[in-house]
Amino acid sequence: MKKAAFLDRDGVINRKLSEGLYVTRWEEMHFLPGVAEAIALLSGASFCVIVVSNQRCVAKGLLTVHELDLIHGRMCQELAAAGAEITEVYYCPHENQPPCSCRKPPPGMLLAAARAHEIALTASRMIGDSEIDMEAGRNAGCRTARILKSDQSAMGAADMFAQSLLDAVHQILLLE
C-alpha cells in the first residue's frame, strides 16, 4: 500500500479568490509560492500527490466539466514542468444541496483515490486550508495539516498547522 498527500486546491496550491468567486479561467490560476517545490518533495518521499477539491462552480454553471478539466490539465502540466508531479485530480462538481458523498467534508474523493491507487489512508495526509478539509481527512482516517491564512492563528482540529504548503511538507517529512 502507498501513502498519499491529499491537497485541497484553492488556498493550498493556488491563490484563493474572494468569497463567492471561483477560478473559471486559466488566467485566474496563480500558484502560491513554494508549491512546486513542496509537491516535488512529497513525490521524492514516495507520496502520491492527489488533489481533492470542491468545485461547485460547475453546478453554478460558471464553467463546464470540460473547461475545469482543461484548467486542471494545465495546472498539472505547469507543475510537472517544474518537477512537481500530481498523481491525479479529483473534484466534486456538485452544489451544497442535496448532500453528496464526494463533496468535502464527506471523504468520497479520498476513498475513491485510495481504491484507485492502493493507498493506505492511515499513512496519508490531508492538507487543506479549511475546517472542511480537516474534517474530510479525519473522516477518511488520514492525519491532517491545516494551512493558515496570514492573519489566522492555529484554531480548529488539525494534527499540525503551517503557513504554507511548503512549510507543511517540511513538517511532515520531519515526522516520516
N, C-alpha and C positions, 0 to 999 in steps of 0.2 A: 504494500500500500504506500501511496505517495502522500506528501503533505502539501498543503496549498496556502497561499496568501490570497484571500478574497479581498478585493479592493472595491470600495464604492468609487464611483466616477467623479461626480461633481463635488468639489471641495477637497478631494484627495488627489486625483490625477490632474484635473483642470480647475481653473478658477470657477467658482460657483457664481452664477448670475444672481441678481437681486431676487428677493422672494417673489414668486409668481412668474418669473421669467425663465425660459428654457433655452439651452443650446439647440438651435434648429438649423444652423449653417456652420460649415467648417470654420469660417472666419470668426466665429464666436468661441471656438475651442482654443483656449490659451493654457498650455501646460504650466503647472506650478513649478517653482524652482526645485531642482534635485530629483524630480520624478523619474527621469530615465535612469539616473544612477541608482536610485532605490530599487527599481524593478530589475535592473541588471544584477544588483547584489542578491536579491531574492532568488533569481534564476540560478546564479552561481552557487547558492547554498541549497540547491535542489528543491526549491519550492515551485510548484505550478502556480503561475500568476493568473488569477481569474477575476475578471471584472464582473461585479454584480450590481446592477443599477436599476432603480425605479425610474421609468421614463414615461410618465403619464402624458407627456406632450403628444404622444401618438394618439391616445384616447381623446385628447382635446382637439385633434385634427390640425395641430400645428406643423406636423410633418408626417410623412408616411413611414412605414416599416422599412421600405427600400431606402429612403433618404437617411434614416437613422443608421441602417446597416452601412451605408456609404461613409458616414461620419466615423463610425466605429472602425471600419476598414482602414480609413486614412489615419486614424489615431494609432492603430496597431502598426501600420507601415512606418509612420514617423518615429514611433518609439523603437521599432526594430532597427531602423537606420542608425539610431543612437545606441544600439547594443542592448536594448530592453525588449525582451520577448514577452508578449502576452499570450498565454495558452489559449484562452477563449474568452469571449464576452457574452454574458447572459444579461438580459434585461426584461423587466416587466413593463409591457406597454399599456396596462390596464388603468382605469380610473380607480379612485379610492373605494368607491362603492359600485356594485356589490363587492365584498371582500373576495380575494382570490388567494391561492396558495403560493403564488410566486412573488407577490408584492411584499417587500420587506415591511414589517418585521417577521411574517412567516418565513421559514427557511427554504422555501421551494427551490429557489435558484441555486442555493448552496448544495441542497440534497441532489438536485439534477446533475450538477457538476461533479459531485462526489461519485455518483453512479457512473457517469460517462468516463471519468478519468481515474477511477480506482483510488480515491482519496480517503485517507483516514482523517475524519473530521476532528477527532480529539487531538491530533498532532498539528492541526491547522490554525490559522489566524484569520479573523475578520478585522479589516482595517477600514474605519469609516469616520465620518465627522458628525454623526448624529446618534442620539439615543436609539433611534430605529435601527441603525446599522448594528449597534452593540446588541440589541435585543435579537436581531436576526442571527448574529453569530452565536449568542448563548443558546438560542432555540435549536441551532444545528449541532451544538456541542463543541464549538470552537472557543479558543481563547480570543480575547478582543483587545484592540488598540484603538483609542479614540484620538483623532486629530483635532486639536483645539484651534479655534479662531484666535487671532492675536489678542483680542480683548476679553477672552474667555478663560476662566480658571477651571481646574480639574474638578468636574462635577459629574454626577451620574455613575452608573455602574460599568466600569471597564477594567480590564486587567492591567492596562497601562495607558498613560496619556503621553502625547507627543505634540510638538509644534509643527511638524511636517511629516510627510510620508518618509522622507529620508531619515529623520530623527527616529521615527517608529521602527524602521528597518534596522537601524543601528542597535536599538534597544533589544529587538527580537533576536538579532544574531548574537548578541552577548549572552543570551539565555540558552541558545541552541547547544 
